[in-house]
Amino acid sequence: MRTVTLDQAIIDLKSIIHRTIRDNDETVIASSEGSVVVLNENEWSNIKETLRLLSDKESLVALLESHSIRDRGKKPKGLSAEEAFGDV
C-alpha cells in the first residue's frame, strides 16, 4: 500500500490512478482532514461481495462449515463450478 499527500495527489492524480490499477494495490491519500483509499474497481467489487456473503448468515454458515471440513482434510460436498454456473 502506498501513501501520498493530498497535495501530491492533486498534482499527480492520473499517475496515481494508473499505478493503482496496474499494480492492483491500494493508494492512501492523506490530508489534514483524514485519509481516503483509492483502489482498483475489481478489488472493490471483491470486497463488496465478501461483505455481502459475510452479512448473509446462511452463506456465512456454509462458508465456515466448508472451511471446517477442509481443515479436517476432507472435501466439502457440493456442486462443481460447472454444475453451479453452467447456465451463466
ABEGO torsion letter per residue (X at the ends): XBBBBAAAAAAAAAAAAAAAAAAGBBBBBBBAAEBBBBBBAAAAAAAAAAAAAAABAAAAAAAAAAAAAAAAGBBBBEBBAAAAAAAX
